[in-house]
């Protein structure tokens, strides 16, 4: 799997669906929008739910290292890069 634009689109849809973000659509989320804090405003519970959704959707195992995950879950682009890395390894 290496179509980064397709993965970004899927991830945006996954974020909206898995976190029940009723006020947003996938089109409202920019590739570089910060997911947590001042960006989309997601919190630690959202991070867990999103991590589980990504793991299930792409059949990948995420790191248990919080700092490592924080780096990869910065925005849709960094998350897409992680998915590509994990699915190609």
C-alpha positions in Angstrom: 0.0 0.0 0.0 1.7 3.2 -1.1 -0.9 5.6 -2.3 -0.3 8.3 0.3 -3.2 10.5 -0.9 -5.6 7.6 -0.7 -4.4 6.7 2.8 -4.8 10.4 3.9 -8.4 10.4 2.6 -9.1 7.1 4.4 -7.5 8.4 7.6 -9.6 11.6 7.6 -12.7 9.5 7.2 -11.6 7.1 9.9 -11.0 10.1 12.3 -14.5 11.5 11.7 -16.2 8.1 11.9 -14.3 6.5 14.8 -14.4 9.6 17.0 -18.0 10.5 16.1 -17.0 14.0 15.1 -20.5 15.3 14.2 -19.4 18.8 13.4 -16.6 17.8 10.9 -16.3 16.0 7.6 -13.2 14.4 6.2 -12.9 17.4 3.9 -12.7 19.8 6.9 -9.4 18.1 8.0 -6.2 19.4 6.4 -3.3 17.1 5.9 -1.1 19.2 8.2 -3.8 20.2 10.8 -2.6 19.3 14.3 -4.8 16.5 15.6 -4.4 17.2 19.3 -4.5 20.3 21.4 -5.2 23.5 19.5 -5.7 21.7 16.1 -8.7 19.5 16.0 -8.8 19.5 19.8 -8.6 15.7 20.2 -7.7 14.4 23.7 -6.0 11.3 25.1 -9.2 9.2 25.0 -9.5 10.1 21.3 -5.9 9.1 20.8 -6.6 5.6 22.2 -9.7 5.2 20.1 -8.0 6.5 17.0 -5.0 4.2 17.6 -7.3 1.2 17.9 -9.2 2.2 14.8 -6.0 2.6 12.8 -4.7 -0.8 14.1 -7.9 -2.5 13.0 -8.3 -0.8 9.7 -4.7 -1.4 8.5 -4.0 -4.5 10.5 -0.9 -3.0 12.0 0.6 -2.9 15.5 1.4 0.5 16.9 4.2 1.2 19.4 3.5 1.2 23.1 5.9 4.1 23.4 3.9 7.3 24.0 6.5 9.6 22.7 6.8 7.6 19.5 3.1 7.6 18.9 2.9 11.3 19.7 5.3 11.9 16.9 3.3 9.8 14.4 -0.1 11.1 15.4 0.9 14.8 14.9 -1.3 15.2 11.8 -2.8 13.2 9.0 0.4 13.3 6.9 2.6 11.9 9.7 0.0 9.2 10.4 -0.2 8.3 6.7 3.6 7.9 6.6 3.4 5.6 9.6 0.7 3.5 8.0 2.7 3.1 4.8 5.8 2.2 6.8 4.0 -0.4 8.9 2.1 -1.9 6.0 5.2 -2.2 3.8 7.4 -3.8 6.5 
